[in-house]
């Protein structure tokens, strides 16, 4: 923690000092800074400064920002931790990591991981034929593995088997008895001994959001009975010597390190039993599971973990070493398929505020003669508005407003009467909020005051860029990029620019836990107020949805310099409207022709002149070639 990134600073409420992990910090200027983890002592790079420089180059928000050093750090942190754990434990085997392409299939990401991982024999995991094609097109190190998981047809198995002739170490992980039959048939036909693995369902089930990916009801793999059958089939076909890898997926985003130990112990039991059956296993693949502490809590929760990467690695190495020593078996090559832990840290989504909707009011109207007594009762709450009775005030205000709304729906009171009640209610909530936030106030009630929170309308699509936030309530650190040396004076939720009520973020990571509103600063007219959502490099890019036909954002890859500057390494322009239309089966030329015909008809009918027609067509053409987001 730096001197300017302390829990007593105005920005401490955002918890950057907890979740930033030495990668993200708050600078003396009150700006978010990016810190190069590979160059201790290097100056932090101002993220608002990066955004200003990109804007000057014509690169608009929203922007997905990738940082090369963060990606390399994610990879070397995992491989380095296993190397250290192996040396410390006296483990006789080696470690071979593979990256699951499904976690981030983008070419720039995969290419750089292969480059950074080459000295460590780092490989790739392919869960489909397209992903296998990607893997086979990479300059992998000679000792790197390609691990093929997922459901496989004969074409998939054939390509994986044939790749052996090109020197690839391509493991075909058998997920079902049908795949055993396919692998035997293809191997006999081609006359090639394939590298085979077998996926075994473990009975141990992890906790967390992805618990269903583990246990004996998980979707993939063989149970103990099917495993015995598979071994017998391979033995009968004379291919048992090809079965050298056992795959046992521990889980995904495992919150508790003790689940890692328990699952690894069960996997070792299968491994040693298969050795006793004469299966010549040499590799133990323990799949994914290494989690990210998104919140900085260091607890076993859905968005946090109670262990470090080093502890995860040590737990696996020590567990496997003990099990193999007890069985008198050689130490196998350890394989893990860590995806989230490798790439999640490497990317941030940057967007800005377009406008603000406020719900607090400075004054309340007086009830008018003839108003229902509930309006007067609501206004009367002001008489006992004091800190010790704030919960009572909230309860009463909510009751009276609910009753007034019900009476309006039944036609008992009119529009102006219910409107006065609504304004009185908002005024009361604003005063309650101020009293709760005052020194010594009951801050625990703040989460009940969402009705007073601003709505900041921001230039992004939740469904396209942060689908896990929408679909599974995944938490990512989200913080303003500027003015963090000022105490925030507002609270808000963030809404995207889709016309969908689900397109909002209303759960945030703060220093004291999670909250339903985010502390923000009053945004002045014309001010560029940016937010950064961090650690979005895993899954978010490839799971995106074309809701309202908002396409991929601009993507920029930067490299941090030691002097506090940065180099723009690569830029990918976001989707144009024309490109997005083609994704959903429209032909842009046909749409343009249809619009031109409509304009020509309008000119012929005298509705517009030729000059106006040209302007219409030009505006249409510019839109077709423009960014799908707010420009």
Secondary structure, 3 states (H helix, E strand, C coil): CCCCCCCCCHHHHHCHHHHCCCCEEECCCCCEEECCCCCCCCCCEEHHHHHHHHHHCCCCCCEEEEEHHHHHHHHHHHHHHHHHHHHHHCCCCCEEEEEEHHHCCCHHHHHHHHHHHHHHCCEEEECCHHHHHHHHCCCCCCCCEEEECCCCCHHHHHHHHHHHHHCCEEEEEECCHHHHHHHHHHHHHHCCCCEEEEEECCCCCCCCCCHHHCCCCCCCCECHHHHHHHHHHHHHCCCHHHEEEEECCCCCCCCCHHHHHHHHHHHHHHHHHHHHCCCCCCEEECCCCCCCCCCCCCCCCCCCCCCCHHHHHHHHHHHHHHHHHHHCCCCCEEEECCCHHHHHHHEEEEEEEEEEECCCCCCCCCCCCCCCHHHHHHHHHHHHCCHHHHHHHHHHHHHHHHHHHHHHHCCCCCHHHHHHHHHHHHHHHHHHHHHHHCCCCCHHHHHHCHHHCEEEEECCCHHHHCHHHHHCCCCCCEEECCCCCCCCCEEEEEECCCCCCCCEECCEEECCEEECCEEECCCCCCCCCEEEEECCCCCCCCCCCCHHHCCCCEEEEEEECCCCCEEEEEEECCCEHHHHHHHCCCCHHHHHHHHHHHHHHHHHCCCCCHHHHHHHHHHHHHHHCCECCCC
